[in-house]
Amino acid sequence: MELFWLLGIPLAGGVFLALWGCRRNAPEINALFSFLTLAVASLLTARIVESGPMVVGDGWFFIDSFNVFLVALTALVAFTTALFSRPYMRIEQEHGRLNAARLRLYHASYQIFIGAMLLALTTNNMGILWVAMEAATLATVLLVSLYRTPASLEAAWKYFILCGVGIALALFGTILLYFAAEKVLGPGGTALLWTHLNGVKAQLEPTVLSLAFVFLLVGYGTKVGLAPLHSWLPDAHAEGPTPVSAVLSGLLLNVALYAVMRSKVLVDGALGTDMAGSLMMGFGLLSVVLAAFLIKRQTDVKRMFAYSSIEHMGLITFAFGMGGAVANFAGLLHMTMHSLTKSAIFFAVGHATQKAGTQLMDDIRGLIRTNPTLGWGLMLGTIAILGVPPFGVFASEFLIITTAMHEHPWATPFLLLALGVAFAAIFGKVQPMVFGETGLPRLPHQPAQTPVFLHLGLVLMLGLFIPPYLAAWYRQAAHLLGG
């Protein structure tokens, strides 16, 4: 029952806000629907933790520790982003960048986007997973192009074309997966049900599965932002509204990687080799190194943190590619830390760019003077994402690096070099933004800083102490991934 409420609430929210999203209290309605989604996600999570995996709706939906973890994370970040959107979007309207019709489009598309991601996470059918990812893509195209400027339209078109090509490749991979499954499970929709595929994965044709995974990795990897398929991501972050940047980095990239991991479990069982893991390690390592050096060249703050997202998603992909209990645990932990921290950073960056009237870092100075909570929020978020202890990013990165040292020592120098370059570049650019001299005016609305410090508080807590039930949850999910 919780699952159908989980999927129905965002859909109802999208329809309601499409009809009545022009009202003055539309941001509060958007936040209310997001809160209801979070409440239902919490109930579903508690049920799965207590009772174990479950199949719902005649096998069309499947919930286990891995995807319910991402459902909870998605619902939490979606709710806090909706809270952040309230003052942010009103300021955008007062500045003349948005009108009532576009705000209605934003709120309706936001709810549909959240619903599409939750559908992708909970469906048991690999074909419906593809459809949900395509729906999420179309919703975010509308969100990225919200300002209707030439730059935002270009970014949305680039995002649509590149991710459209990627999702087409993923479709071909899904067809190949069905082709291999049909010989074992017979024709029909059940041949794409993940639980059925997982039960017979050792009987699937290895050659077809290998080819299918290549297409699935490249296709869904485009949406993850893995290099060299990443070029849409910085443009989408820079030109879209900041709440969209928060959910893109904090949520959508995770969902795309989830699709890759579900496919990897099947391929590992069919091949009995680490072919899938090696491909993921290669793409992940390339993304980490390339993004770290591209960060140095950025002058736009949102583009810089977009490249940081590419770096961290590459690191997570590398961890999952290594496989094993520790690496999978570290990947799940880092996925959590990155989602919470990066969304908090974009919350702070959004208000900072509104205050300065620009996204160029050279023109944003002295945030600590004009709004101390905003300045400290950005500084603490930056320190956290750079892996400085005691924040949780340090713990997850430490686990990934030490596992690489033990199992793949050849990769360790590249990881350390990339993390060092990214640290120096980001810290060197953010420090004057926070502590430099400025004459910036105050904002007409008090920034929504509660989501920033809520996220950073969770990241700090998980860096100091992971509650036993949460650690057991991570271990169980890591085991499902082949740990």
Secondary structure by P-SEA (a helix, b strand, c coil): caaaaaaaaaaaaaaaaaacccccaaaaaaaaaaaaaaaaaaaaaaaaaaccccccccccbbbcaaaaaaaaaaaaaaaaaaaaaaaaaaaaaaaccccaaaaaaaaaaaaaaaaaaaaaaccccaaaaaaaaaaaaaaaaaaaaccccaaaaaaaaaaaaaaaaaaaaaaaaaaaaaaaaaaccccccccccaaaaaaccccccaaaaaaaaaaaaaaaaaaaccccccaaaaaaaacccaaaaaaaaacaaaaaaaaaaaaaaaaaaacccaaaaaaaaaaaaaaaaaaaaaaaacccaaaaaaaaaaaaaaaaaaaaaaccaaaaaaaaaaaaaaaaaaaaaaaaaaaaaaaacccccccccccccccaaaaaaaaaaaaaaacccccaaaaaaaaaaaaaaaccccaaaaaaaaaaaaaaaaaaaaccccccccbbbbbcccccaaaaaaaaaaaaaaaacccaaaaaaaaaaaaaacc
